[in-house]
Amino acid sequence: MDNLTFVGISGSLRRASRNTGLLRCCAANLPQGVRMEIADISALPLYNEDMGKPEAAQALIRQVSAADALVLACPEYNYSLAPALKNALDWLSREPNLAPLNGKAACILGAGGGMGTSRSQLHLRQVCVYLNLRLLNKPEVFSNAFTPAFDDAGTVVDAALAGQTAELMQELALWTRRLRAPAA
């Protein structure tokens, strides 16, 4: 079985982010043959074509280009996706033919308010359609960030939520391998 590399991108830049905590939980619950890196998008400037490609954008482009799949942790800000996540995707989308994203496997999860990022995940799915990301539809992971499922550092401490992330990573690995398999 071939090894896979996932890259996680959190739409929250906070140190104690529950969404980054979800990515750490995913990284701790990977199936055999999978490794995961968490991209640091904190230095990305707002997308502006006039500035060329700053080093932070080039580094993200290299990291995502080398990945087999993306794990997108999507907070919900004002009923929509977080600007930091959208900005990262905007930088990645400026490569010719959407090269880092085009046809790549991906999944979404998120921690937020009472509805657990359901609205922002729907908006992110719309963006992903244009980017031609191959989203895994199920399982869905929506978590309330304001429960004891997370500690003060944003780390997942709830066994059920950790189990959901493990199932998501297992399914993403299967999905990624299925997409990479030659057509019969």
C-alpha positions as CSV (number, residue, x, y, z in Angstrom):
1,M,0.0,0.0,0.0
2,D,1.4,3.4,-1.0
3,N,2.1,6.0,1.7
4,L,0.0,9.2,1.7
5,T,0.7,12.7,2.8
6,F,-2.2,14.9,4.1
7,V,-1.9,18.6,4.6
8,G,-4.1,20.3,7.1
9,I,-5.1,23.9,6.9
10,S,-6.9,25.6,9.7
11,G,-9.0,28.7,9.0
12,S,-8.3,30.0,12.6
13,L,-5.0,31.7,13.4
14,R,-5.6,31.7,17.2
15,R,-3.0,29.9,19.3
16,A,-5.7,28.0,21.2
17,S,-7.8,27.4,18.2
18,R,-10.3,24.5,18.4
19,N,-10.0,24.1,14.6
20,T,-6.3,23.7,14.8
21,G,-6.9,21.3,17.7
22,L,-9.1,19.2,15.4
23,L,-6.2,19.1,12.9
24,R,-3.8,17.9,15.7
25,C,-6.4,15.3,16.6
26,C,-6.6,14.1,13.0
27,A,-2.8,13.9,12.9
28,A,-2.8,11.8,16.0
29,N,-5.4,9.4,14.6
30,L,-4.1,8.6,11.1
31,P,-4.4,5.2,9.6
32,Q,-1.2,3.2,8.8
33,G,0.7,4.6,5.8
34,V,-0.5,8.2,6.2
35,R,1.4,11.2,7.6
36,M,0.0,14.7,8.1
37,E,1.6,18.2,8.1
38,I,-0.3,21.2,9.4
39,A,0.3,24.2,7.2
40,D,1.1,27.5,8.8
41,I,-0.9,30.2,7.0
42,S,-0.4,33.0,9.6
43,A,2.2,34.8,7.5
44,L,0.1,34.9,4.3
45,P,-0.8,38.5,3.3
46,L,-4.3,39.1,1.9
47,Y,-4.3,38.0,-1.7
48,N,-3.2,40.8,-4.0
49,E,-2.0,39.9,-7.5
50,D,0.1,43.1,-7.6
51,M,2.5,41.8,-5.0
52,G,3.6,38.7,-7.0
53,K,4.0,35.6,-4.9
54,P,5.5,36.2,-1.4
55,E,7.5,33.5,0.2
56,A,4.6,32.5,2.5
57,A,2.4,31.8,-0.5
58,Q,5.2,30.0,-2.3
59,A,5.8,27.8,0.7
60,L,2.1,26.9,0.9
61,I,1.9,26.2,-2.8
62,R,4.9,23.8,-2.5
63,Q,3.4,22.1,0.5
64,V,-0.1,21.6,-1.0
65,S,1.3,20.6,-4.4
66,A,3.3,17.7,-2.7
67,A,0.3,16.5,-0.7
68,D,-2.1,13.7,-1.7
69,A,-5.1,15.2,0.2
70,L,-6.1,18.2,2.2
71,V,-7.8,18.4,5.5
72,L,-9.6,21.7,5.8
73,A,-10.6,22.8,9.3
74,C,-13.3,25.4,8.8
75,P,-14.3,27.8,11.6
76,E,-17.5,29.8,11.2
77,Y,-17.3,33.5,11.3
78,N,-20.6,35.5,10.8
79,Y,-22.3,32.5,9.2
80,S,-19.6,31.9,6.7
81,L,-16.0,30.6,6.3
82,A,-13.1,32.3,7.9
83,P,-11.2,34.8,5.9
84,A,-7.8,33.2,6.6
85,L,-8.9,29.9,5.1
86,K,-10.5,31.6,2.0
87,N,-7.3,33.7,1.6
88,A,-5.1,30.6,1.6
89,L,-7.3,28.9,-1.0
90,D,-7.3,32.1,-3.1
91,W,-3.4,32.1,-3.1
92,L,-3.4,28.4,-4.1
93,S,-6.0,29.0,-6.8
94,R,-3.8,31.5,-8.7
95,E,-1.4,28.8,-9.9
96,P,-2.0,27.8,-13.6
97,N,-4.9,25.5,-14.0
98,L,-5.5,25.4,-10.2
99,A,-2.4,23.1,-10.2
100,P,-2.0,22.5,-6.4
101,L,-5.7,21.9,-6.0
102,N,-7.1,20.5,-9.2
103,G,-8.5,17.0,-8.6
104,K,-7.0,16.6,-5.2
105,A,-8.8,14.7,-2.5
106,A,-10.0,16.8,0.5
107,C,-12.3,16.7,3.5
108,I,-13.8,19.3,5.8
109,L,-14.3,19.4,9.5
110,G,-14.9,22.3,11.9
111,A,-15.5,23.5,15.4
112,G,-17.7,26.5,16.0
113,G,-20.9,27.7,17.7
114,G,-24.1,25.8,18.4
115,M,-24.4,24.4,14.8
116,G,-20.8,23.4,14.7
117,T,-19.8,25.2,11.5
118,S,-22.5,23.7,9.3
119,R,-23.1,27.0,7.5
120,S,-19.4,27.7,6.9
121,Q,-18.8,24.2,5.7
122,L,-21.6,24.6,3.1
123,H,-20.0,27.8,1.9
124,L,-16.6,26.1,1.7
125,R,-18.1,23.3,-0.3
126,Q,-19.2,25.8,-2.9
127,V,-15.7,27.2,-3.1
128,C,-14.2,23.7,-3.4
129,V,-16.5,23.0,-6.4
130,Y,-14.8,25.8,-8.4
131,L,-11.4,24.7,-7.2
132,N,-12.1,21.1,-8.4
133,L,-11.2,19.6,-5.1
134,R,-12.6,16.1,-4.7
135,L,-14.4,16.4,-1.4
136,L,-15.2,13.4,0.8
137,N,-18.9,13.8,1.6
138,K,-19.1,11.6,4.6
139,P,-18.5,11.3,7.5
140,E,-19.3,14.9,8.4
141,V,-17.6,16.4,11.5
142,F,-19.3,19.4,13.1
143,S,-18.2,20.2,16.6
144,N,-19.3,22.8,19.1
145,A,-16.1,24.6,20.1
146,F,-17.6,25.8,23.4
147,T,-18.0,22.4,25.1
148,P,-15.8,20.3,27.3
149,A,-14.7,18.4,24.2
150,F,-11.7,20.8,24.1
151,D,-9.4,21.9,26.8
152,D,-8.2,25.6,27.2
153,A,-5.3,25.0,24.7
154,G,-7.8,23.9,22.0
155,T,-6.8,20.2,22.3
156,V,-9.5,17.6,21.7
157,V,-10.1,15.7,25.0
158,D,-13.4,14.0,24.1
159,A,-13.0,10.4,23.0
160,A,-16.1,10.5,20.8
161,L,-14.8,13.5,18.9
162,A,-11.4,11.9,18.6
163,G,-13.1,8.8,17.2
164,Q,-15.0,10.9,14.6
165,T,-11.7,12.4,13.5
166,A,-10.1,9.0,13.3
167,E,-13.0,7.8,11.1
168,L,-12.7,10.8,8.9
169,M,-9.0,10.2,8.4
170,Q,-9.6,6.5,7.6
171,E,-12.3,7.4,5.0
172,L,-10.1,10.2,3.5
173,A,-7.2,7.7,3.1
174,L,-9.6,5.3,1.3
175,W,-11.1,8.1,-0.8
176,T,-7.6,9.4,-1.8
177,R,-6.5,5.9,-2.8
178,R,-9.7,5.3,-4.8
179,L,-9.2,8.6,-6.7
180,R,-5.6,7.7,-7.5
181,A,-6.4,4.2,-8.7
182,P,-6.2,3.7,-12.4
183,A,-9.5,3.3,-14.1
184,A,-10.4,-0.3,-14.8
